[in-house]
Amino acid sequence: MSLFHAVLWLDHHEAKLLQFDADHVEAERLRAHSHHTKQHGSAVRSEHEFFAEVCAALQGITEVLVTGSRTAQSDFRHYLEKHRPQQVGQVVGYESVDQLSDKQLVALARQYFVKHDRMNGVPTPT
């Protein structure tokens, strides 16, 4: 199945990745592994490991809407730009939202992508 739209909800502890088309939704959940040590910067290292897992889950997805808290989005965007510049183009937008159900996230993303596709000249499927 070819699912090229996705919505990612994330905070600093977990992420929900929902890939979808008109009829199907595939969900994947990722959790940060907290193994803080007394070593300087271990929290940053743990965050980078988590964001690396999220980036790996995004492989092969054409367009992703990133949602979640403003801080988590900002940190993820910075991580992408610095460590995964080849994936920056996958992210078509950022939206700050509270934690939503899977259905609510997909509904939000579908509305977003209808507008996004229209702005890019992609006809709306009927």
C-alpha positions as a printed Julia matrix, in Angstrom:
126×3 Matrix{Float64}:
   0.0    0.0    0.0
   1.35   3.42  -0.94
   0.77   5.86   1.9
   2.55   9.14   1.26
   0.85  11.43   3.78
   1.5   11.19   7.49
   0.96  13.12  10.68
   3.48  12.96  13.49
   2.51  13.99  17.01
   5.41  14.27  19.39
   6.62  15.48  22.71
   9.96  14.73  24.34
   8.83  11.32  25.63
   6.77   9.71  22.89
   5.68  10.05  19.29
   2.69   8.84  17.28
   3.15   8.43  13.55
  -0.04   7.97  11.55
   0.29   7.26   7.83
  -2.92   7.44   5.85
  -4.73   7.58   2.55
  -8.44   8.01   1.82
  -9.34   4.58   3.22
  -6.53   3.36   5.48
  -4.58   4.46   8.54
  -1.43   2.82   9.86
  -0.3    3.79  13.36
   3.11   3.48  14.95
   4.1    4.56  18.45
   7.61   5.36  19.6
   8.78   6.02  23.14
  11.94   7.7   24.32
  14.29   5.5   26.3
  15.35   7.3   29.43
  18.75   6.15  30.54
  20.12   9.29  32.07
  23.55   9.08  33.56
  25.65  11.52  35.51
  27.54  12.19  32.31
  27.2   15.76  31.08
  24.69  16.08  28.25
  23.07  12.68  28.69
  19.56  14.18  28.43
  20.47  15.74  25.07
  22.01  12.46  23.94
  18.81  10.6   24.9
  16.69  13.16  23.04
  18.88  12.79  19.95
  18.53   8.99  20.09
  14.75   9.37  20.3
  14.63  11.83  17.41
  16.86   9.47  15.38
  14.28   6.7   15.94
  11.52   9.06  14.82
  13.5    9.95  11.68
  14.01   6.28  10.91
  10.24   5.75  11.14
   9.74   8.62   8.66
  11.85   6.91   5.97
   9.89   6.51   2.74
   7.1    8.92   3.66
   6.75  11.74   1.15
   4.91  14.38   3.22
   4.68  14.69   7.0
   2.77  17.18   9.13
   4.5   17.52  12.52
   2.24  18.3   15.46
   2.61  18.49  19.22
   3.95  21.0   21.69
   5.74  24.03  20.31
   8.91  23.15  22.26
   9.05  19.56  21.03
   8.45  20.7   17.45
  11.2   23.3   17.71
  13.67  20.79  19.14
  12.77  18.23  16.47
  13.09  20.82  13.69
  16.52  21.83  15.01
  17.56  18.15  15.15
  16.4   17.61  11.56
  18.2   20.66  10.24
  21.45  19.81  12.01
  21.57  16.0   11.87
  19.17  14.9    9.1
  19.12  17.67   6.47
  18.12  15.14   3.8
  14.79  14.64   5.61
  13.9   18.32   6.12
  11.95  18.35   2.84
   9.62  15.6    4.06
   8.11  17.96   6.64
   5.5   20.15   4.97
   4.32  21.94   8.09
   4.26  22.29  11.85
   1.08  22.68  13.92
   0.95  23.16  17.7
  -1.77  20.99  19.21
  -2.53  19.26  22.47
  -2.5   15.49  22.61
  -5.33  14.31  20.35
  -6.82  10.91  19.6
  -5.64   9.12  16.48
  -8.9    9.94  14.7
  -8.6   13.62  15.6
  -5.0   13.74  14.37
  -5.87  12.12  11.05
  -8.84  14.49  10.59
  -6.59  17.49  11.29
  -3.95  16.19   8.89
  -6.46  15.46   6.13
  -7.75  19.04   6.33
  -4.18  20.35   6.3
  -3.15  18.25   3.3
  -6.22  19.23   1.26
  -5.14  22.88   1.65
  -1.45  22.04   1.14
  -2.14  20.03  -2.02
  -4.37  22.74  -3.47
  -1.66  25.34  -2.88
   0.8   23.09  -4.74
  -1.56  22.47  -7.65
  -2.47  18.88  -6.75
  -6.13  18.18  -7.55
  -8.36  17.15  -4.65
  -9.39  13.47  -4.95
 -13.11  12.94  -5.46
